[in-house]
Amino acid sequence: QVQLVESGGGLVQAGGSLRLSCVASGSIFDFNIMDWYRQAPGKQGELVARIIGSGSTTYPDSVKGRFTISRDNAKNTVYLQMNSLKPEDTAVYYCHGITAIANKDYWGQGTQVTVSS
């Protein structure tokens, strides 16, 4: 059973940066799609970054130019670099992966990001 474990969340002032990590217990080669979602209290969950296969990435307008997703296959890790953070980025951030075979979903436990104004 593959597990995804996030780390790197915390409290940061507006304008600051954080880097989230998501380590897979198995090989991330198994995942065709890996992404980061966030869930803020009282709001719908939002996809904030996606990386597909060889490295194609997509971002919503709300984070484009500020967030960068990347993957290190040798370390079985996906990263989310978050720069120029805003209070509205405050949320629990979840790592998510979809396997290439069987299209199976895996989720991490989440990591809290709090941006103070």
MOWO-V333654 format. One record per run of one state. SS is the DSSP state (h for helix, s for strand, l for the rest). FROM is the first residue (numbers start at 1). TO is the last residue. If there is no record, write none. Layout:
SS FROM TO
SS FROM TO
//
This chain:
l 1 3
s 4 7
l 8 9
s 10 13
l 14 17
s 18 24
l 25 27
h 28 30
s 31 39
l 40 45
s 46 52
l 53 55
s 56 58
l 59 66
s 67 72
h 73 75
l 76 76
s 77 82
l 83 86
h 87 89
l 90 90
s 91 99
l 100 104
s 105 107
l 108 110
s 111 116
l 117 117
//
